[in-house]
Each structure stands twice: as structure tokens, then as C-alpha cells.
Amino acid sequence: MHQLKENPQAARAAFRLIAARTRKYLLDVESSPLEVKEPSLRELAIQNRIERQRMRALTNFEKREERRFWTEYLDQFHFINQIPDYQQLLAFLHDCLRGVHPDEVILDAGCGNGTLGLWLMTRFAWQMKKLEPSTVSSLPIQCVCVDYVESALQAAEQSHVQLRHQLFGDDNTVPIQFQYRMADLDQPLPFADASFDKVCCNLVISYVRQPVVTLRELLRATRPGGLVVLTSLKPYADTSQIYRNYLQVAPGETQIEQARKLLTNAGHVQLKEAEGHFHFFSQEELLGLAEQAGLAAPQVLRCFADQANALVGRKT
């Protein structure tokens, strides 16, 4: 199905053949796939909206249920750091942010278990090995991690502290410092205007209830000229491709089993999307979101093993 969704011509031919064979099976009426009638794109869009509204009405996903869902999801998400495609996504985000530099203040909006912070700290440890101690800036980067799942924030802080000790020991000149704040991206952020030089919202915008309002709030908290980067799984994303890529490099059966659990976990998110609670953004939809929110110079890039779209822009 994922392959068909990526190829509309192949999908149309396949569905026509299915309809023709079904007609033969149920009515014993022979017909050619070319004789099968199909609805217009407008009719399909209307029906899709009706089905999503129906599914959303039939399934309970109030705020308390939503918080429980993400608590359980993030509890199974730690292994993602071992997946090469996800590591490449983090490197891609760093490039979209044009790097991060001394004295900058970064917002990790929807930080989850703190994977972006772990990657940034590791990167700086590697960079510091190549520099003379006297050339390392005394002005650290400030990274503010925000999430509304308390256990995820606690896990983020714990993992950052552990990695900091492993990489830097008791050195107090670490070039990146972290703060942690409980906040719901569906609500106004607890930060003053123009608080951040750069904002990253990785694989989260699909799950908020009013994406335009959330993006406007992120822009409000960004300084003029600051960068905003957000990502979303693309429509009909095939997360099994990321799993298949990992199978080629997995060191053992234990790791393969962990990756399989991660794939199952991703399936829960895609189910909620099919039920109409989440929304994966196409390139055109992200550009429309940027226009509505007032994001300047927007561009959309494909990332995460070609299964996600990234929106990059600036605050005017």
C-alpha cells in the first residue's frame, strides 16, 4: 500500500483491477478495468474528510488519553538513538539550523526523551577534541527542552546528565547547558517574546491540535531573524523502510527485536493519524502552514530516509 500511495498511476491501475475482479466475484459480471468508474478528486477529498471525522468521533482521544498515549510511546522510544536514519535526521536538523554557536539560546519544542540534546552534546565533545582549550568560548549554548510528558522530561534530564559526565567528567566549561520546562504546545508558551535564537520542533507539529497557532507561538518566542525548523512525517509515510534499512547494519538479534518494537510503536502513531487525530503534512501543506503563520523564506526538504518533510524558515 505504501508503494501504491507513492505511485498514483500504479495505484489507479491496481484499484481498477481490484474493482473489476470484485465485480466479477460478487455479481458474476465480467468487466475490464478500463470500464471501472472512479470518483473525482473532489469527491475523494470529501469522502476522506467524512471518514476521518467519523473515525475521530468513534475513538476517544481527549487530552488525558493523549498524554497517556505519549507517555507510553516515549517510554518505548529510547532505542531510536541507535537507528542510523534517525542519527542522520539529527545531523540534518543541525545543518538546517546552520549549526549552533556560543551564546545562542535554542528551543527544543517537544523534546521527548532529549535525543536532540544528546546529539548536540556528543557533537560538541567531538569538536572540542580538535580545538585548543584557549580557543573554546566561555559563553555556552543554552538549550531549553520543552515537553508536556513529565516522565519524558525527567528521562531527558537524566540522560543529559549521564552523557555530560561520560564526555566531560567534572569539567564545568561544558559548551552547552540545558534547562527543562513542562509546557503544552497546544497552549501559549511560558516564554517572553523573542526569547530564542533558533527553534527546533522535530516530529511534533503533526500531533498538535492547531498547527498554525502552535507555529505562530513558536515564532512569537523567536528573535527577529531567528531560524525555525520543524519536521513532520509525510502522508502515507512508510516507517518500515527505516526498519528495513536498520536490518542491514544491526549487530545482533537483540537489537533487531528492539527495532521491531520501535516499528510497532510507530504503527500506533500512524493508526491515530488514520483515525483523524493526527495529521502528516505534505510539502504543499507545510508551505501553506508557513504562509498562514507568517514564517519568512520557507522551504521544504525531504528527510528521515525520505519519510518526513522538514519546513525551514526565518522570523522577519
C-alpha positions as CSV (number, residue, x, y, z in Angstrom):
1,M,0.0,0.0,0.0
2,H,2.8,2.4,0.8
3,Q,4.4,1.7,-2.6
4,L,1.0,2.3,-4.3
5,K,0.4,5.6,-2.4
6,E,3.8,6.8,-3.6
7,N,2.9,6.0,-7.2
8,P,-0.6,7.3,-8.2
9,Q,-0.6,5.7,-11.6
10,A,0.2,2.3,-10.3
11,A,-2.4,2.8,-7.5
12,R,-5.1,3.7,-10.0
13,A,-4.3,0.7,-12.2
14,A,-4.3,-1.6,-9.1
15,F,-7.5,-0.3,-7.7
16,R,-9.3,-0.6,-11.1
17,L,-8.2,-4.2,-11.3
18,I,-9.4,-4.9,-7.8
19,A,-12.8,-3.3,-8.6
20,A,-13.2,-5.3,-11.8
21,R,-12.3,-8.6,-10.1
22,T,-14.7,-7.8,-7.2
23,R,-17.5,-7.1,-9.6
24,K,-16.8,-10.4,-11.3
25,Y,-16.7,-12.3,-7.9
26,L,-19.8,-10.7,-6.3
27,L,-22.0,-10.2,-9.4
28,D,-20.5,-12.6,-11.8
29,V,-20.3,-9.8,-14.3
30,E,-17.2,-9.7,-16.4
31,S,-15.7,-6.2,-17.0
32,S,-12.5,-4.6,-18.0
33,P,-10.5,-2.4,-15.5
34,L,-10.8,0.3,-18.1
35,E,-14.6,0.2,-17.7
36,V,-14.5,0.8,-14.0
37,K,-15.7,4.3,-13.0
38,E,-13.9,6.3,-10.3
39,P,-14.8,9.3,-8.3
40,S,-13.3,12.7,-8.9
41,L,-10.5,14.1,-6.7
42,R,-13.0,16.4,-5.1
43,E,-15.3,13.5,-4.3
44,L,-12.4,11.6,-2.8
45,A,-11.3,14.5,-0.7
46,I,-14.9,15.0,0.6
47,Q,-15.2,11.3,1.4
48,N,-11.8,11.2,3.1
49,R,-12.8,14.1,5.3
50,I,-16.1,12.4,6.2
51,E,-14.3,9.2,7.1
52,R,-11.7,10.9,9.3
53,Q,-14.4,12.9,11.1
54,R,-16.4,9.6,11.7
55,M,-13.3,7.8,13.0
56,R,-12.4,10.7,15.2
57,A,-15.9,10.7,16.7
58,L,-15.8,7.0,17.3
59,T,-12.4,6.9,19.1
60,N,-11.7,8.6,22.4
61,F,-8.6,10.7,22.4
62,E,-9.2,13.5,24.9
63,K,-6.3,15.3,26.5
64,R,-5.8,12.9,29.3
65,E,-5.8,9.9,26.9
66,E,-3.5,11.8,24.6
67,R,-1.0,12.4,27.4
68,R,-1.1,8.7,28.4
69,F,-0.6,7.7,24.8
70,W,2.6,9.8,24.5
71,T,3.9,8.7,27.9
72,E,3.7,5.1,26.8
73,Y,5.1,5.9,23.3
74,L,8.1,7.8,24.6
75,D,8.8,5.1,27.1
76,Q,9.5,2.8,24.1
77,F,11.3,5.4,22.1
78,H,14.8,5.3,23.6
79,F,16.2,2.9,21.1
80,I,15.7,5.4,18.3
81,N,19.2,6.8,19.1
82,Q,20.7,3.6,17.7
83,I,19.0,3.9,14.3
84,P,21.3,5.4,11.6
85,D,18.5,7.0,9.8
86,Y,17.5,8.9,12.9
87,Q,21.1,9.9,13.6
88,Q,21.2,11.3,10.1
89,L,18.0,13.2,10.8
90,L,19.6,14.8,13.8
91,A,22.6,15.8,11.7
92,F,20.2,17.2,9.1
93,L,18.4,19.3,11.7
94,H,21.8,20.7,12.9
95,D,22.6,21.7,9.3
96,C,19.1,23.3,8.9
97,L,19.8,25.3,12.0
98,R,23.0,26.5,10.4
99,G,24.8,25.0,13.3
100,V,24.6,26.2,16.9
101,H,27.1,28.7,18.3
102,P,28.3,30.1,21.6
103,D,25.8,32.4,23.4
104,E,22.8,31.2,21.3
105,V,19.6,30.2,23.0
106,I,17.9,27.2,21.4
107,L,14.4,25.9,22.0
108,D,13.8,22.1,21.6
109,A,10.0,22.2,21.4
110,G,8.6,18.8,22.1
111,C,11.9,17.4,23.1
112,G,10.6,13.9,24.2
113,N,13.5,12.0,25.7
114,G,16.0,14.6,24.8
115,T,17.5,13.0,21.7
116,L,18.5,16.3,20.1
117,G,20.3,17.4,23.2
118,L,22.2,14.1,23.4
119,W,23.3,14.6,19.8
120,L,24.4,18.2,20.3
121,M,26.4,17.3,23.3
122,T,28.2,14.5,21.5
123,R,28.9,16.7,18.6
124,F,30.5,19.4,20.8
125,A,32.6,16.9,22.6
126,W,34.0,15.8,19.3
127,Q,34.6,19.4,18.2
128,M,36.4,20.2,21.5
129,K,38.9,17.5,20.9
130,K,40.0,19.3,17.8
131,L,40.4,22.7,19.4
132,E,42.9,24.3,21.7
133,P,41.4,24.8,25.2
134,S,42.2,28.5,25.0
135,T,40.0,28.8,21.8
136,V,36.9,27.3,23.4
137,S,34.3,30.0,24.1
138,S,33.4,30.7,27.7
139,L,29.8,31.6,26.5
140,P,27.9,28.3,26.4
141,I,24.9,27.5,24.3
142,Q,21.6,27.4,26.2
143,C,19.2,24.6,25.1
144,V,15.7,24.8,26.6
145,C,13.9,21.5,26.4
146,V,10.1,21.6,26.5
147,D,7.6,18.8,26.7
148,Y,4.3,18.1,28.4
149,V,5.1,14.5,29.3
150,E,6.8,14.7,32.7
151,S,8.4,11.3,32.6
152,A,10.0,12.1,29.2
153,L,11.4,15.4,30.6
154,Q,12.9,13.5,33.5
155,A,14.4,10.9,31.2
156,A,15.8,13.7,29.0
157,E,17.5,15.4,32.0
158,Q,18.8,12.1,33.4
159,S,20.3,11.1,30.0
160,H,21.9,14.5,29.5
161,V,23.5,14.4,33.0
162,Q,24.8,10.9,32.4
163,L,26.3,11.8,29.0
164,R,27.7,15.0,30.3
165,H,29.6,13.1,33.0
166,Q,30.8,10.5,30.5
167,L,32.1,13.1,28.0
168,F,33.3,15.9,30.3
169,G,33.7,14.5,33.8
170,D,33.6,17.2,36.3
171,D,34.6,19.9,33.8
172,N,32.4,23.0,34.3
173,T,33.3,24.5,31.0
174,V,30.9,22.3,29.0
175,P,29.9,24.4,25.9
176,I,26.2,23.5,26.2
177,Q,23.8,23.9,29.1
178,F,20.2,22.6,29.5
179,Q,17.0,23.8,31.0
180,Y,13.8,21.8,31.3
181,R,10.2,23.2,31.2
182,M,6.9,21.4,31.3
183,A,4.7,23.0,28.6
184,D,1.9,22.0,26.3
185,L,2.5,23.1,22.6
186,D,-1.3,23.4,22.3
187,Q,-1.1,26.3,24.8
188,P,0.8,29.6,24.9
189,L,4.4,29.0,25.7
190,P,5.8,30.2,29.1
191,F,8.4,32.4,27.4
192,A,8.7,36.1,26.7
193,D,8.7,37.4,23.1
194,A,12.0,36.9,21.2
195,S,13.5,34.6,23.8
196,F,15.3,32.2,21.3
197,D,17.8,32.5,18.5
198,K,16.7,29.2,17.0
199,V,13.7,26.8,17.4
200,C,13.6,23.1,16.5
201,C,10.3,21.2,16.6
202,N,11.1,17.7,15.5
203,L,8.3,15.3,14.5
204,V,5.8,17.1,16.7
205,I,3.7,19.5,14.6
206,S,1.6,16.7,13.3
207,Y,0.3,15.9,16.8
208,V,-0.8,19.4,18.0
209,R,-4.5,20.3,17.6
210,Q,-4.0,23.7,15.9
211,P,-0.7,23.6,14.0
212,V,-1.0,27.2,12.7
213,V,-1.5,28.5,16.3
214,T,1.5,26.5,17.5
215,L,3.8,27.7,14.8
216,R,2.7,31.3,15.4
217,E,3.5,30.8,19.1
218,L,6.9,29.4,18.2
219,L,7.6,32.4,16.0
220,R,6.5,34.8,18.8
221,A,9.2,33.3,21.0
222,T,11.8,33.6,18.3
223,R,14.0,36.6,17.9
224,P,13.8,38.6,14.6
225,G,15.9,36.8,12.0
226,G,15.9,33.6,14.0
227,L,15.6,30.2,12.4
228,V,12.7,27.8,12.9
229,V,12.9,24.2,11.8
230,L,10.1,21.7,12.2
231,T,9.5,18.3,10.7
232,S,6.5,16.0,10.1
233,L,6.2,12.5,8.8
234,K,4.9,12.8,5.2
235,P,1.5,11.5,4.2
236,Y,1.5,7.7,3.9
237,A,5.0,7.5,5.4
238,D,6.5,4.0,5.3
239,T,8.3,3.8,8.6
240,S,9.0,0.1,7.8
241,Q,11.6,1.4,5.4
242,I,13.6,2.8,8.3
243,Y,13.4,-0.6,10.0
244,R,14.5,-2.4,6.8
245,N,17.5,-0.1,6.5
246,Y,18.5,-0.9,10.1
247,L,18.4,-4.7,9.4
248,Q,21.3,-4.2,7.1
249,V,23.6,-2.9,9.9
250,A,22.0,-4.4,13.1
251,P,24.7,-6.0,15.2
252,G,22.5,-8.8,16.6
253,E,19.1,-10.3,17.2
254,T,18.6,-8.3,20.4
255,Q,18.9,-5.0,18.5
256,I,16.7,-6.3,15.7
257,E,14.0,-7.1,18.3
258,Q,14.3,-3.6,19.8
259,A,13.9,-2.1,16.3
260,R,10.9,-4.3,15.7
261,K,9.3,-2.9,18.9
262,L,10.1,0.6,17.7
263,L,8.4,-0.1,14.4
264,T,5.3,-1.4,16.2
265,N,5.4,1.8,18.3
266,A,5.4,3.9,15.1
267,G,2.4,2.0,13.9
268,H,0.4,3.3,16.9
269,V,1.1,6.8,15.7
270,Q,0.1,6.0,12.2
271,L,-3.2,4.5,13.5
272,K,-4.0,7.7,15.3
273,E,-3.3,9.6,12.1
274,A,-5.7,7.3,10.2
275,E,-8.3,7.9,12.9
276,G,-8.1,11.6,12.2
277,H,-6.4,12.6,15.5
278,F,-3.0,13.4,13.9
279,H,-2.1,14.9,10.5
280,F,1.0,14.2,8.5
281,F,2.0,17.2,6.3
282,S,2.8,17.2,2.6
283,Q,5.2,19.7,1.1
284,E,2.4,21.9,-0.1
285,E,0.6,21.8,3.3
286,L,3.8,22.8,5.1
287,L,4.3,25.8,2.8
288,G,0.6,26.7,3.4
289,L,1.2,26.4,7.1
290,A,4.2,28.7,6.8
291,E,2.2,31.3,4.9
292,Q,-0.6,31.3,7.4
293,A,1.8,31.6,10.4
294,G,4.0,34.3,8.8
295,L,7.2,32.3,8.5
296,A,9.6,34.1,6.1
297,A,11.6,32.5,3.3
298,P,10.1,29.0,3.9
299,Q,11.5,25.9,2.1
300,V,10.6,22.3,2.5
301,L,13.1,19.5,2.3
302,R,12.7,15.7,2.5
303,C,14.5,13.9,5.3
304,F,14.4,10.8,7.6
305,A,15.0,8.2,5.0
306,D,12.6,10.1,2.7
307,Q,9.7,9.5,5.1
308,A,9.5,13.0,6.5
309,N,9.2,16.6,5.4
310,A,11.1,19.5,7.0
311,L,10.0,23.1,7.0
312,V,12.8,25.7,7.4
313,G,12.3,29.4,7.6
314,R,13.0,32.6,9.5
315,K,11.2,35.1,11.6
316,T,11.0,38.5,10.0
